[in-house]
Amino acid sequence: MNAALPHDPTGRRFTIASGDAVVEITEVGAALRAFEVGGVDLVPRYGDDQPTPAASGVVLVPWPNRVRDGRWTQRGQEHQLALTEPARGNASHGLLRVTPYRLVTQEADAVTLAADVFPQTGYPFHLATTVTYALDGPALTVTHTLRNVGAADAPVALGTHPYFCIGDVPTRELTLQIDAATRFVVDDRMLPIDEVPVDADTDLRTPRRLADVDLDTAYSGISRDDEGRIGARLAAPDGRAVHVWADEGFGYLLAFSTDRYPGHELALAIEPMTAPTDALNSGRDLRWLAPGEEWTLRWGVAYHTP
């Protein structure tokens, strides 16, 4: 069932289900708003009358994270984006964060939403994007497509900003594991200035209790499994776990813990990204789509019980 609650700033909600798993996706930002399995919340909930807090679950395109000064140069052309993070003087989280997506198709266990990035100041390119959320029992797979429908090559990167929890277990008591050898050092504007090996404060190659770490850290050098995927594991003391994975198109994970998520003492985002912060300037893992070219990416979440 899909519904638009009165005064809901996240817009219409699209609900899908499979077995005892239920997912809610928002119209605004195509955000993962809720995910529960057997009554256990795997995404922290927030009030019906609240806008999406801290970019919770939204799709980040055509760049994830930040662009320094909103200014970027590629192929000899300089562009100036609007500063959507004025406190730090950055353009933040792409151009679709507060865009209403349109429904393309919906089945009981899957929904596909679409939105265009239209040519505009600072990004004179036209992208047609879709995102599909599909459930198979307690496993959620998210598929993104980015298609260049403009007349010139378009630089693109993609990220997503989901938050995770495990039922009524305090998030501070959960452990997080990411098999990453390196991380980015950032300045006071949260922009990368170096890439270094993980240290005692940021090494998550063995599980770390979230109460013992303070995370706003982008990881690189992440080990891949036999299917070429990177991942993260969030686990409760009783053995229940959430596994977040991302396919070969993704090379980075950002872990962000915050005490500013409404209704929660601590919340954790695990953010798959195809390129690092400020990739529109560095060019690192920036994908150039030719006119008519399409790029497909997948990531997902699986819930495991002991």
N, C-alpha and C positions, 0 to 999 in steps of 0.2 A: 504494500500500500504506500502511495506517495501522498504527502500532505504538506501544506503550507500553513504553519501555525500563525495565529494573529501576532503581528509585531515581531516576527522572527527575523532578525537581521541576516541570518544565513540563507534565507529564501526557502524554496521548496526542498523537501527531503525525499530522497529516493531510497527505498528499503528493499533489500534482497535477503534471501534466507536459503539455507541448505542444512538439513538435519536440525541440530540444535544451535546452529550458528546464525546470527543476524547482524547485518551491516547497514548503517545509515550513511548516505553520501549527501552533501549539501549542493544546492544549486550554485551558490556563490563560491567560487574557487575550486569547485569539484572536490571538496575536502572530505576526508575520512573522518566523520563526526562521531561514529560509535561502531564498536565491534564487540560483540559478546558471544561467548560459547557456553551453553549450559547455564546461562545466568551469570557467568563470570565476565566482568568487563575487562577488555584488553586495551581499550582506549579510554582515557579519563574523560568523564562527562562534564559538561558545563551547562549553564542555565539556558532555557529556551529563549530568553529575552536578551541574550548576550551575543555580540558579534564574535566571530571566530577569534579566540584568544591566542596570542603569540604565534600566529600563522598556523594554528593547529590543523594538520592534515592537508593543507592546500597544495596545489600543483604550482611549481615554480618554473616558469618558462617565459622568455627565451634565455634566461640565465638564473641560476640559483645563487642565493646569498647576496653579495654586495658588489657594486661597481664604484670605485673610488671617485668621489666628486661627481658621480653620474656621467663622467666624461670618458670616452673610450675611442681608441684609434685602431683601425685595421685596414690593410690594403691602401694605405695612404689617405684615408678619409677619417676625419674627426667628427664625433657625434656627441651631443649633449642631451642626456636624459633628465627627466624631472627628478628632483631630490626627494624621494619618498621616505627617507630616514634623515630628516633635517637635523636632528640632534648630533649626528655624526657626519653629516654632509655627504651621504651616500644615496645611490639608487639601490633599492632593496627588493629582492625576491621576485623579480620579473615583472610582467605586465598583465597577468591574469589573476592576481591574488584576490581582487574584489570584483572580478567579472562574473556575471551570471552565465553559466553554461546552459546549453539547450539539450533536451533529451533526444537521443538518436534512436536507441532501441532499449527495451527492457523485457527481461524474462524473470521468472521467479528467483533465479540464482545469479543473475548478471544484469548489469546496466552499463550502457555506453552513453557518455556525455561529450559534447563538442563545444569548442569556442575558437574563434579566430584571433590571432594577433594581427591587427590591421596596421598598415604603415602610419607612423606618427613621428613626432619630434623625438629625435634621439635613436629611433629604430625604424628606418624607412623600408621595412620588409614586410611581406605578407605571408603569414603561416596559418594553415588550417590544422588544428590539433584535436585529437580525441583522447579520452581516457576510459578504459573499460575496467570495472571492478567485477570479478567473478569469484563466486564461492564454490568450493568443493568440500563440504563438511566444515571442519575447523581450519581449513586452509584457504587463504585469500590470495588471488593473483591479480595484479594490476598491470594493464597493458597500455602504454602510451604510443600514439603515433604523432609525428610531426611531419607535415608536408609543406614544401615550399610552393605556394600558388602564385608567387610574384614573378617578375621578369628578370631578376638578378640573383646571383648567389646570395644566400642568407646565412649568417653565423648564428648557431644555436647551441644551447646547452640546456639541460633539464635537471630539476631536482624535485623532491617532494618532502613534506615537513610533518610526518606523522608522529604523534605521541603515543606512548604505550604504558600500560600498567598491568597488574595481575590481580583482579578482584579486589578484595578488601585488605590485601597485604600492603602495609605502608611502603610506598615506593622507595623510601630511604633504606628499607631492609632488603630490597632486591639486589641481585648482583648483575653486572654487565660484563660481557666478554666480546672483544673485537680483536681479531688476530692481525693487528697492524703494527708494522715496524717503525713507521715514521708519522710525523704530525707537522702541521703548519704552526709557526709562531706568528702571532698577530700583534698589531700596534693598538693604541687606545681607541682606534676607530674600527677595530675588529677586521682589519685588512691584513693579508699575509705579507710578511717581510722576510720570512725564511722558512726552510723545511729542514727538520732535524730528526734524529732518532727519538723515539718516545723515551720519557724519563720516569722517575719514580712516581710523579704526580699524574702522569697521563698513560702509563702502560696498562693496557687492558687485555694483554695476551693471556693472562690468567684472570678468572672472574674477580671483580672488585665490587664491594658493597657500596651502593650509591651514597650512603651516609658518609663515606670516607673519601669521596672525591668531589671536586667541583669542576663540572665539565661545560665548556663551550669550545670544543676541540674538533677540528677537521683532521681526519686520518687518511693517510695514503699508504702505499706499500702494503696493501691488505692481501693476505693469502686468499687464494681461490680454491674452491672445492673441485671435485672431478668433473662437474658440469660447467666450470668456469665462472662460478658465482662468488661474490663476496657476501659477507653476512655478519650479523650480530646476534648475541643470545642474551636475553633478559630472563633471569630465573628467580624463583621464590625459594625460601628455605625448605619447603615441602617437596621440591622437585618439579613443580609445574614450571613451564618455560614458554616464552615467546621467541620464535626464531624469525628474524628479518633477513631476507636475502635480496640480492639484486644481480641482474645478469651481466654479461660481459661488456655491455655498453656503459656500465657504471664503474668508476674507479675509486670513488671516495665515499666515506661515511662521516657525517658530522654528528657528534653526540652532544646534546645540550640539556643540562639540568637547570630547572628554575623553580623558585619559590613564589612566582608571580602568576601561576596558573590558577584561575578562580576556583575555590572550593577544594584545593589540594595543597597540602603542606609542601610537597615536592612533585614535580612532573618531569618526565624525560622524553625528549625527542630523539629519534634515530633517523637521520636524514640521508637517504641515498642521493648522490649527485654524480652527474656524468663529467663534470669539470669542477675545478676548485673555485674558490672565491676570486672575483675580479678576473675571470677568464676572458672577458671581452677585451681586456687590456693585455694580459699575458699571452693570450692565444693558446694556452695549455689545454689540450683535449677539447678545444672548441671545434665543433663540427660545422663544416660549410655545406649546406644543401644546395644543389643545383636546381634551377627551375624545374618543377615537376617531381623532384626527388622526395622520397618518403623515408623516414627513420622510425623504426619500431623498437621499443624498449620495454622490459618487464622487470618487476620486482614483486615481492610478496611477503606474506606473513603466515606462519604456521604455529598453532598452539599444541603443545605436548603436555600430557599428564603422565605421572609415573605409573 
